[in-house]
Amino acid sequence: MQVDGAKDTAAILVTRAGEWSAERLRIAAQEAGADLVERISEQAERGRRAAMRTAWIAFSVTALVITGAAEFWFGSFITR
């Protein structure tokens, strides 16, 4: 009788420990997932800003080249 009671108690304790462990693992996984999403979002934002800087630089260089070419071309029509 006492052996059966001890087995039942042990089974309950093992089950509760397993449930507690599973809950702790679930919480840890959620926290790790949230951290990962935050880091990925930060990296994506950095990439977006770098792409915008690159686009502005390309636009500026193109505008300067076009301005220079237009000045050269229109300058050939004007005689001094």
RASULCOR-V52677 format. One record per residue. N is the residue number from 0. RES is the residue in one small letter. PHI is phi as a letter, one per 30 degrees, with the letter a starting at -180 (NA if undefined). Layout:
# RASULCOR-V52677
N&RES&PHI, N&RES&PHI
This chain:
# RASULCOR-V52677
0&m&NA, 1&q&d, 2&v&d, 3&d&d, 4&g&d, 5&a&d, 6&k&d, 7&d&d, 8&t&d, 9&a&d, 10&a&d, 11&i&d, 12&l&d, 13&v&d, 14&t&d, 15&r&d, 16&a&d, 17&g&d, 18&e&d, 19&w&d, 20&s&d, 21&a&d, 22&e&d, 23&r&d, 24&l&d, 25&r&d, 26&i&d, 27&a&d, 28&a&d, 29&q&d, 30&e&d, 31&a&d, 32&g&d, 33&a&d, 34&d&d, 35&l&d, 36&v&d, 37&e&d, 38&r&d, 39&i&d, 40&s&d, 41&e&d, 42&q&d, 43&a&d, 44&e&d, 45&r&d, 46&g&d, 47&r&d, 48&r&d, 49&a&d, 50&a&d, 51&m&d, 52&r&d, 53&t&d, 54&a&d, 55&w&d, 56&i&d, 57&a&d, 58&f&d, 59&s&d, 60&v&d, 61&t&d, 62&a&d, 63&l&d, 64&v&d, 65&i&d, 66&t&d, 67&g&d, 68&a&d, 69&a&d, 70&e&d, 71&f&d, 72&w&d, 73&f&d, 74&g&d, 75&s&d, 76&f&d, 77&i&c, 78&t&c, 79&r&c
